[in-house]
């Protein structure tokens, strides 16, 4: 029964391709400029604004010119990430870092049983960190930028992860230090996404 109750909201996801329009930026990158302008016009009506036709004409000309220039260039593949030494190092570094982050985050999720609390209560508390994290991101993302928020929250999350594993597992110390730090780690992990 619980499976059905938790799965019902995902039925809404089936209709999203028809409800949410394709990204105009993606359509332009794929050479579908007219379709992108049609979607931008739809948002123009929703927002109650009017973009002059001259802007759309220049946009169409610029996109067409850029598409022709890119067609004249070569097409890129995943292997191009490994062609130059600098890009190769950055790509390998990103792969290793995200594997480590995913492994640590998965470890935190799987370690919920070992906190000594009810699994459902712990999951509810961890899920409740989504709202403050998303609200905080909405308020400061434009001001601070994604890079600093992601790096800062991951570094602080790592510090608290090490701290939580280093603290003794006695019940009083565990209650005072480990449980709040796990909650903070989850909040910071939500910020880094």
Backbone as a ProteinNet text record, in pm:
[ID]
protein_1_A
[PRIMARY]
XXXXXXXXXXXXXXXXXXXXXXXXXXXXXXXXXXXXXXXXXXXXXXXXXXXXXXXXXXXXXXXXXXXXXXXXXXXXXXXXXXXXXXXXXXXXXXXXXXXXXXXXXXXXXXXXXXXXXXXXXXXXXXXXXXXXXXXXXXXXXXXXXXXXXXXXXXXXXXXXXXXXXXXXXXXXXXXXXXXXXXXXXXXXXXXXX
[TERTIARY]
82.4	0	86.5	193.1	282.2	346	378.1	439	345.2	218.1	120.5	106.1	97.1	79.2	198.2	318.2	436.3	459.9	401.8	423	321.3	206.9	100.9	146.9	223.1	265.4	349.2	415.1	496.4	412.2	283.7	195.1	191.9	203.3	205.3	325.8	434.4	555.7	536.8	441.7	417.8	372.2	296.7	244.3	335.7	450	536	587.1	615.5	659.9	555.7	428.3	324.1	289.6	314.2	280.7	393.2	516.1	631.5	698.8	713.1	773.1	922.2	973.2	1116.3	1194.4	1317.1	1403	1434	1411.8	1440.2	1589.2	1671.5	1816.4	1854.5	1792.9	1821.4	1775.6	1657.4	1606	1696.6	1746.8	1838.3	1965.7	2016.3	2139.6	2118.3	1993.9	1962.6	1918.3	1921.2	1885.1	1736.6	1655	1510.2	1472.7	1513.8	1500.5	1354.5	1278.1	1137.5	1057.5	1083.6	1014	1053.5	1181.3	1227.2	1158.7	1144.9	1078.6	931.1	870.1	729.4	712.4	805	798.9	825.2	920.6	946.4	823.9	753	629.3	522.5	518.7	422.6	450.7	579.6	614.5	593.8	606.1	578.6	431.8	342	199.4	172.1	237.2	216.1	262.5	377.2	431.8	366.1	283.4	215.4	309.3	411.2	505.9	502	564.2	570.8	713.6	773.3	907.7	892.6	963.3	950.4	991.2	924.5	953.4	1096.8	1153	1291.3	1387.9	1359.4	1444.1	1438.1	1317.2	1303.1	1373.9	1365.6	1431	1582.4	1639.2	1784	1824.7	1738.6	1765.1	1770.7	1673.6	1667.7	1791.8	1831.3	1949.4	2076.6	2090	2209.4	2216.7	2104.5	2102.6	2134.8	2079.9	2106.5	2254.5	2313.8	2456.3	2542	2509	2586.4	2572.1	2451.6	2431	2513.6	2521.1	2601.3	2749.3	2795	2935.5	2968.8	2876.3	2900.8	2896.8	2811.6	2808.2	2937.5	2995.8	3122.9	3234.2	3222.5	3320.7	3294.4	3367.6	3347.4	3246.2	3194.6	3105.8	3190.5	3140.6	3216.6	3157	3241.9	3197.5	3255.5	3223.7	3274.6	3426.3	3479.3	3624.8	3701.3	3635.6	3702.2	3735.4	3670	3702.2	3839.8	3895	4024.1	4135.4	4111.8	4211.5	4325.8	4295.4	4401.8	4432.5	4556.1	4593	4511.5	4488	4414.7	4269.9	4203.9	4065.3	4056.4	4156.6	4160.5	4170	4259.8	4275.8	4148.3	4085.2	3961.1	3852	3839.9	3737.1	3758.7	3881	3910.4	3886.4	3924.5	3902.2	3753.1	3673.1	3528.6	3470.1	3514.7	3463.5	3494.9	3618.7	3658.9	3584.8	3575	3507.2	3360.8	3290.6	3149.1	3126.2	3218.8	3207	3220	3316	3335	3214.5	3162.3	3045	2925.7	2904	2791.7	2807.8	2929.4	2955.5	2928.7	2976	2954.4	2806.2	2739.1	2596.9	2517.3	2550.2	2483.5	2510.3	2632.9	2665.1	2582.1	2561	2476.8	2332.7	2283	2145.3	2130.4	2226.4	2218.1	2246.7	2309.1	2344.7	2231.4	2117.7	2005.8	1964.1	1971.4	1933.2	2021.6	2147.1	2241.7	2234.8	2145.3	2135.4	2062.3	1995.3	1926.4	1787.4	1741.1	1607.2	1518.8	1390.6	1297.9	1334.3	1338.3	1379.2	1286.7	1157.5	1061.9	1076.2	1101.7	1123	1249.8	1355.8	1482.3	1467.7	1398.3	1377.5	1294.5	1192.4	1108.7	1189.2	1273.3	1357	1455.5	1515.1	1609.5	1539.2	1417.7	1342.7	1300.7	1280.9	1242	1354.2	1476.1	1586.4	1579.6	1497.8	1486.1	1431.2	1327.2	1264.1	1359.5	1428.5	1522.4	1636.6	1684.3	1794.1	1749.7	1632.3	1583.6	1550.6	1494.4	1464.8	1593.1	1693.4	1821.8	1884.6	1880.6	1936	1864.5	1732.7	1655.9	1695.8	1723.7	1756.2	1897.8	1994.4	2134.2	2204.2	2139.9	2208.4	2257.3	2174.1	2215.6	2327.5	2327.2	2426.6	2562.3	2563.9	2689.7	2738.1	2648.1	2687.8	2686.9	2666.2	2654.4	2786.2	2897.5	3027	3057.5	3044	3079.1	2982.5	2854.5	2757.4	2783.2	2807.5	2831	2959.8	3067.6	3196.5	3192.1	3136.8	3131.6	3048	2930.6	2845.3	2905.6	2973.9	3037.5	3155.1	3233.4	3346.1	3295.2	3195.7	3140.6	3075.7	3006.1	2946	3052.2	3163.8	3274.2	3332.9	3348.5	3401.2	3308.3	3178.3	3083.8	3074.1	3094.9	3095.6	3211.8	3328.7	3445.6	3423.2	3366.1	3340.4	3240.9	3134.3	3033.6	3091.5	3184.1	3243.1	3348.1	3404.8	3509.7	3454.7	3330.9	3271.8	3235.1	3251.5	3218.3	3071.3	3037.1	2901.3	2816	2857.4	2773.4	2644.6	2539.9	2407.6	2398.7	2457.7	2447	2524.1	2647.1	2728.3	2667.3	2616.2	2553.4	2433.3	2353.1	2234.3	2272.6	2376.4	2414.1	2489.5	2572.7	2661.8	2630.8	2610.6	2599.5	2467.7	2355.7	2227.2	2214.5	2248.3	2242.6	2341.2	2457.7	2554.2	2508.1	2442.2	2387.3	2279.2	2195.8	2092.8	2156.4	2262.4	2332.6	2400.5	2456.4	2518.9	2414.9	2297.7	2192.6	2150	2137.5	2101.2	2206	2332.9	2440.5	2449	2421.6	2418.5	2306.8	2193	2083.9	2123.9	2202.7	2248.1	2342.7	2418.8	2520.1	2462.9	2337.5	2280.2	2243.3
-119.8	0	125.9	122.6	238.1	264.2	157.9	171.1	244.2	211.2	275.6	422.7	452.3	590.6	677	623.5	703.1	710.8	619.3	619	702	729.3	802.3	939.6	1018.5	1149.4	1140.9	1028.7	1015.4	999.7	974.1	967.2	1103.4	1210.7	1345	1366.2	1296.8	1313.1	1262.4	1174.1	1120.3	1231.4	1328.8	1435.7	1554.5	1555.6	1673.8	1705.9	1609.8	1650.3	1731.8	1714.1	1789	1918.4	1922.5	2041.7	2144.6	2098.7	2187.9	2193.3	2313.8	2321.9	2291.7	2256.1	2229.3	2357.9	2344.3	2459.5	2529.3	2661.5	2738	2733	2735.4	2729.3	2596.3	2488	2357.1	2351.7	2405.7	2404.6	2484.1	2598.2	2678	2599.3	2530.6	2453.1	2337.9	2294.2	2186.5	2238.8	2372	2432	2453.1	2434.9	2452.3	2592.6	2693.5	2832.5	2876.1	2838.5	2880.2	2824.3	2700.6	2640.2	2710.4	2749.3	2820.9	2956.3	3026.7	3157.6	3141.9	3034.6	3008.4	2989.3	2917.1	2895.8	3026.3	3105.9	3235.7	3326.3	3319.3	3396	3351.4	3222.1	3170.3	3228.9	3233.9	3292.4	3443.4	3503.8	3646.6	3673.8	3590.4	3606.3	3578.6	3475.4	3441.2	3554.9	3615.7	3723.8	3858.1	3866.4	3991.4	4098.1	4056.8	4151.4	4139	4234.9	4232	4260.2	4163.7	4179.2	4227.7	4334.5	4386	4281.1	4287.7	4192.5	4205.4	4325.7	4348	4262.4	4247.1	4164.5	4018.8	3970.5	3832.4	3812.6	3911.9	3901.5	3892	3979.9	3975.9	3846.2	3799.9	3673.8	3558.2	3556	3449.1	3453.5	3573.5	3587.6	3544.6	3587.5	3552	3401.8	3341.3	3196.1	3119.8	3165.6	3098.1	3109.2	3227.3	3245.5	3155.5	3149.8	3066.3	2918.7	2876.5	2735.8	2700.1	2792.8	2766.5	2758.6	2846.8	2843.9	2713.4	2667.6	2542.7	2422.4	2428.1	2318.3	2312.5	2430.3	2433.4	2375.2	2394.9	2334.6	2185	2119.8	1975.7	1944.4	1825.5	1781.4	1724.7	1737.8	1695.9	1569.2	1494.3	1373.8	1374	1272.8	1260.7	1245.2	1185.8	1165.8	1297.9	1405.3	1535.3	1588.2	1536.6	1576.7	1527	1432.7	1374.3	1408	1497	1526.8	1614.5	1722.7	1810.9	1775	1794.7	1757.4	1831.6	1961.1	2038.6	1990	1974.1	1927.3	1784.3	1702.1	1564.3	1563.3	1646.3	1652	1699.7	1801.6	1853.3	1747.5	1678	1574.7	1460.9	1413	1303.8	1349.1	1472.5	1526	1532.6	1581.7	1586.4	1447	1351.2	1214.7	1158	1174	1120.6	1191.6	1324.3	1399.9	1359.7	1351.7	1317.9	1172.6	1083.3	946	945.1	1020.1	1025.5	1088.7	1196.5	1262.5	1167.9	1099.3	1005.1	891.6	843.3	734.7	778.8	896.8	947.3	974.2	1035.8	1064	934.6	835.1	706	640.7	656.5	603.6	668.1	799.2	867.5	817.8	799.7	752.7	611.4	524.8	386.6	373.7	474.1	469.5	516.7	550	599.3	497.3	369.1	264.7	265.8	305	300.2	420.6	513.7	631.1	600.3	488.9	451.8	511.4	576	633.5	553.7	584.5	523	566.7	473.2	501.8	604.6	594.6	685.5	827.2	839.3	971.8	1034.3	955.7	1006.3	1047.9	967.7	1001.5	1128.5	1143.4	1263.4	1387.3	1376.1	1490.3	1523.8	1421.1	1445.1	1507.5	1461.6	1518.1	1661.7	1694.6	1831.1	1931.2	1884.1	1976.5	2029.4	1967.9	2014.4	2156.7	2187.2	2319.1	2431.3	2422.8	2531.2	2541.4	2428.3	2431.5	2498.1	2460.7	2519.9	2667.7	2704.9	2846	2928	2876.1	2945.2	2961.7	2855	2861.7	2965.8	2971.6	3068.1	3210.9	3234.6	3370.3	3413.5	3322.8	3364.6	3315.3	3235.2	3177.3	3283.5	3382.1	3486	3572.1	3590.4	3676.9	3608.3	3481.7	3412.5	3325	3274.9	3187.1	3041.1	2956.3	2812.4	2750.9	2798.9	2738.5	2749.6	2869.4	2888.9	2816.3	2815.9	2744.6	2594.4	2538.3	2393.9	2355.2	2427.5	2393.1	2413.2	2526.7	2555.5	2455	2422.3	2327.5	2187.6	2149.1	2017.4	2009.8	2117.3	2118.2	2111.3	2192.7	2190.8	2056	2000.1	1868.1	1762.7	1770.3	1676.2	1689	1812.7	1835.1	1773.6	1796.1	1739.1	1587.4	1534.1	1388.3	1326.6	1387.2	1337.4	1352.3	1463.9	1488.8	1386.7	1358.8	1263.2	1123.3	1087.2	953.8	946.1	1060.2	1060.5	1065.1	1110.9	1123.1	985	966.3	838.8	806	680.5	636.8	619.3	675.5	665	743.1	706.4	760.4	911.1	964.6	1107.6	1188.5	1146.8	1218.6	1202.9	1085	1061.1	1152.5	1168	1252.2	1398.8	1444.3	1585.7	1622.8	1533.1	1570.2	1501.9	1372.7	1300.6	1330.4	1324.5	1345.1	1484.6	1591.9	1724.2	1737.5	1675	1688.9	1612	1497.8	1424.7	1508.5	1574.7	1662.3	1776.8	1835	1943.6	1893.5	1773.8	1715.9	1700.7	1652.2	1634.5	1769.3	1870.7	2004.2	2057.4	2040.6	2089.9	2011	1881.4	1802.8	1850.3	1888.6	1942.1	2074.1	2153.5	2281	2260.8	2153.2	2134.8	2080.8	2041.1	1986.3	2092.7
0	0	0	81.6	88.3	-47.3	-117	-249.6	-345.5	-339.4	-427.6	-391.9	-261.7	-217.3	-257.4	-244.3	-278.6	-428.7	-504.9	-649.6	-726.2	-667.4	-737.5	-787.8	-709.2	-762.8	-890.2	-912.1	-1032.1	-1158	-1143	-1258.6	-1327.6	-1247.6	-1305.1	-1396.1	-1367.5	-1447.8	-1590.1	-1610.3	-1744.3	-1838.8	-1786.9	-1871.1	-1889	-1823.1	-1831.2	-1971.6	-2057.5	-2192.3	-2268.5	-2237.7	-2306.2	-2232.4	-2101.3	-2023.3	-2021.6	-2014.4	-2004.8	-2141.1	-2197.1	-2330.8	-2328.6	-2444.2	-2460.4	-2436.7	-2391.2	-2367.7	-2499.8	-2502	-2623.7	-2656.2	-2554.6	-2576.9	-2642.7	-2595.8	-2654.7	-2800.7	-2826.9	-2963.6	-3057.2	-3010.3	-3092.4	-3119.6	-3017.7	-3037.7	-3135.1	-3150.2	-3243.9	-3380.4	-3397.4	-3525.5	-3545.9	-3443.8	-3453.8	-3404.9	-3480	-3437.7	-3436.8	-3538.7	-3544.6	-3427.5	-3392.5	-3278	-3147.9	-3135.1	-3015.9	-3005.1	-3117.1	-3115.9	-3082	-3127.4	-3094.8	-2943.7	-2881	-2736	-2661.8	-2710.4	-2647.4	-2657.5	-2770.5	-2785.4	-2687	-2658.2	-2560.4	-2421.8	-2384.4	-2254.9	-2254.9	-2370.4	-2383.2	-2348.4	-2398.2	-2366.5	-2219	-2162.8	-2021.8	-1931.9	-1964.4	-1882.1	-1909.6	-2011.9	-2043	-2098.1	-2170.3	-2228.8	-2380.3	-2446.9	-2592.5	-2635.3	-2703.1	-2757.4	-2901.3	-2936.9	-3074.4	-3178.2	-3294.3	-3401.7	-3451.3	-3440.7	-3483.2	-3401.3	-3271.7	-3183.9	-3229.5	-3258.4	-3305.1	-3439.7	-3528.6	-3659	-3642	-3556.8	-3532.8	-3463.1	-3371	-3301.1	-3400.6	-3492.3	-3592.7	-3683.2	-3725.7	-3811.9	-3739.6	-3614.2	-3536.9	-3514.5	-3478.2	-3455.2	-3582.9	-3694.8	-3822.2	-3858.1	-3834.9	-3864.8	-3776.6	-3647.4	-3554.4	-3590.5	-3626.5	-3665.6	-3788.8	-3886.3	-4006.2	-3971.9	-3881.9	-3841	-3769.4	-3685	-3612.5	-3705.2	-3807.4	-3903.9	-3983	-4009	-4081.4	-3995.6	-3864.2	-3774.1	-3767.5	-3681.2	-3669.3	-3559.2	-3562.7	-3456.6	-3343.4	-3222.4	-3105.4	-3046.2	-2980.4	-2911.6	-2770.6	-2695	-2558.8	-2559.2	-2662.5	-2671	-2677.1	-2722	-2727.4	-2588.3	-2485.2	-2348	-2305.3	-2378	-2341.6	-2441.6	-2535.5	-2639.3	-2588.5	-2517.9	-2468.1	-2323.2	-2279.2	-2141.5	-2035.2	-2054.9	-1954.1	-1942.7	-2055.5	-2054.9	-2003.2	-2034.8	-1985	-1832.8	-1777.1	-1631.3	-1562.9	-1618.7	-1560.2	-1565.6	-1678.1	-1692.7	-1593.9	-1583.3	-1489.6	-1346.1	-1314.6	-1180.1	-1148.4	-1242.9	-1221.9	-1202	-1280.6	-1268.5	-1130.5	-1084.9	-954.1	-841.2	-849.2	-743.2	-733.8	-846.7	-840.7	-799.8	-832.4	-782.3	-630.5	-576.7	-431.4	-363.3	-420.1	-362.3	-362.6	-472.5	-480.3	-380.7	-364.3	-270.2	-126.5	-89.8	46.6	70.6	-25.6	-8.8	4.1	-77.8	-68.7	66.6	117.6	250.4	359.5	349.1	448.1	441.7	321.5	306.5	362.1	335.2	382.5	531.9	591.4	732.9	823.7	769.5	849.3	954.5	922.5	1018.5	1142.4	1129.6	1240.9	1333.6	1309.5	1396.5	1526.5	1533.7	1656	1667	1565.2	1564.6	1469.8	1473	1380.1	1237.7	1146.7	1009.2	945.7	971.4	909.5	964.1	1094.4	1154.3	1098	1090.4	1037.9	892.4	813.4	673	659.9	743.5	739.8	774.7	877.2	916.2	804.4	745.3	635.6	515.3	486.1	373.9	402.3	530.5	567.3	542.6	523.2	494	351.1	266.8	128.2	121.1	199.1	191.9	232	349	380.2	279.2	230.3	133.1	3.3	-47	-171.6	-155.1	-40	-13.5	-8.3	61.6	70.9	-67.4	-147.8	-283.1	-368.2	-357.1	-434.4	-400.2	-272.5	-228.2	-264.4	-262.5	-276.4	-402.9	-484.5	-600.3	-698.4	-728.6	-822.8	-766	-636.2	-573.4	-559.6	-516.4	-487.5	-601.6	-681.9	-792.2	-751.5	-849.9	-825.5	-779.3	-832.9	-800.4	-651.5	-594.2	-453.2	-360.4	-394.7	-311.1	-312.5	-430	-439.2	-368.1	-395.6	-333.2	-182.5	-139.6	4.4	80.8	28.1	99.2	99.2	-7.5	-9.7	86.6	97.3	191.5	335	367.6	503.7	532.7	433.4	449.7	475.7	405.1	428	566.6	614.3	749.6	853.4	838.6	934.3	921	801.9	785.1	860.8	847.9	921.6	1071.1	1112.2	1254.5	1309.6	1234.1	1280.4	1293.4	1207.3	1216.8	1326.7	1367	1468.9	1610.8	1627.7	1761	1813.1	1943.3	2006.6	1985.3	1994.2	1965.4	2091.1	2206.2	2325.7	2302.9	2373.2	2342.6	2365	2473.9	2501.7	2397.1	2369.4	2271.2	2132.6	2104.3	1975.3	1956.5	2061.7	2051.7	2033.1	2106	2100.2	1973.4	1922.8	1813.8	1680.7	1682.5	1555.7	1485.1	1555.4	1489.4	1428.7	1502.2	1436.6	1321.3	1333.1	1223.9	1100.5	1118.8	1004.1	936.9	1016.7	962.1	883.9	938.7	870.7	743.4	747.7	628.3	518	553.5	454.2	396.7	482.8	436.3	339.1	373.2	286.9	156.7	162.2	38.4	-53.2	7.1	-73.5	-137.8	-67.4	-123.5	-240.5	-238.7	-342.7	-472.6	-474.9	-598.1	-692.3
[MASK]
+++++++++++++++++++++++++++++++++++++++++++++++++++++++++++++++++++++++++++++++++++++++++++++++++++++++++++++++++++++++++++++++++++++++++++++++++++++++++++++++++++++++++++++++++++++++++++++++++

